[in-house]
Amino acid sequence: MTAESPAASSTLRVTTLPEGPVAYCVAVEVAADRVRKAFDRAYRDLGKRVQVKGFRPGKVPRSVLEKLYAASLAEQLEHTLVAETLAEAIEQSGLEPVAEPAIDAAPPRADADFHYTARVEVKPAVELPDTRGLPAVRPAVDVSDAEVDERVEALRERSAPVVEQPPETPLAPGLVATIDFVGRVGGAPFEGGSGQGVELEIGSDQFIPGFEDQLVGARAGDDVEVRVTFPEGYANADLAGKEAEFACHVVAVKQRQLPELDDEFAKDVGDFDSLAALRQRIRDDLTKAQERESKQVLRRSLVDALLERTAFEVPAAMVDRALERQLQTAHQRLHGQIPEDAIGPQLEQWREQWREGAEREVREMLLLEAVAAQQALEVDDAEADAKIEALATEQGVDAAVLRRAYGEEGLVRVIKAQLLEEKALDFLAGEAKVGETTDS
């Protein structure tokens, strides 16, 4: 279907041609009169700026300027005319682009209409199926005594002081070694391969596989040579798969002294009157975590079910944008962790691996937008403000600081989008056929 939009002015004619469910070709014709005026203005400005031998400043004839600058000026005016008319052309087309349109143009001529095309991607029209009775699963929330015991024991171990043992005490799993060490690969020390006064719990798997095992039986004052092979997938590619030798000196052997599990322990680790109060707080925290996980599993199963029943094309530009956001976050995370020259190849590898996930992210967003629109769901300013206040409280900052850090308008827009998705998911959950499971 071809649609010719009524011109907003006599200088612009716009024709819209569909190229698929999410793409259109917008053909733009800029009237010769407008083009001629653009050339006249450009040559006047150019005449004021350039110096040409034999002519006074500002007195260079246009014929001379055309001979010297026609090609470069036409190329410049191509970009100028597109920049000046594109927004008006898109408005006339009635389209809402999801990304900057791709432009195809050639340099204009001063005595002719100027033509160019803009390829515009838009959001798809999502036709939803019947959303009543969608199958979904929700893991049961049930915190066991064993889970509470495990958290209490971990807290007990973190609170335990480490006490030096007699010099004749041999290292064994569970004991802590204080060591000095120097690592070498191919006989040469390497960055990050040495340390002094490092505390290492035997059996904790803090170091690369095999390192701690070779310290078992050593006593304070002993020197031990440890030979290991770095894993193939080691973060530092320069060391991955290579053999290394570590000259280790055991400075001391220590042992954690676990405190008694009583009311005094509870008071020492936090603002608790009793061990029972501490256990109750841990149970409450675990329950909240399980509830969040259960809700996430429920929502994921709902979206899976709806995606299986809904087919639509996704604009490539939206997928690209989602993928770039993920890669930018990954870049920031990798910076300082691996060599700079290794970051680029790693990101390119992820670019291919993560594209499917980025498309899934966009599909979910478009699907939930469609549900919200179908059900006329909305988020008002008060709801967005309340969410921003809650986020600020979680981060321990003032809400005004949070708004300034992320930009008032942008933050509110993102928060409203998140809240709208949550409302859409809550609506789907309310109509779903939910089965409870003990698996999370």
Secondary structure as UniProt FT lines:
FT   STRAND          3..5
FT   TURN            10..11
FT   STRAND          12..18
FT   STRAND          23..30
FT   HELIX           32..49
FT   TURN            53..54
FT   TURN            57..58
FT   HELIX           62..93
FT   STRAND          102..105
FT   TURN            110..111
FT   STRAND          114..122
FT   TURN            132..133
FT   STRAND          135..139
FT   HELIX           145..159
FT   STRAND          162..164
FT   TURN            167..168
FT   TURN            173..174
FT   STRAND          176..185
FT   TURN            186..187
FT   STRAND          188..201
FT   TURN            202..203
FT   TURN            209..211
FT   HELIX           212..215
FT   TURN            216..217
FT   TURN            220..221
FT   STRAND          223..229
FT   TURN            232..233
FT   TURN            237..241
FT   STRAND          243..256
FT   HELIX           263..269
FT   HELIX           275..308
FT   HELIX           316..334
FT   TURN            336..337
FT   HELIX           340..374
FT   TURN            375..376
FT   HELIX           381..395
FT   HELIX           399..406
FT   HELIX           408..431
FT   STRAND          433..437
//
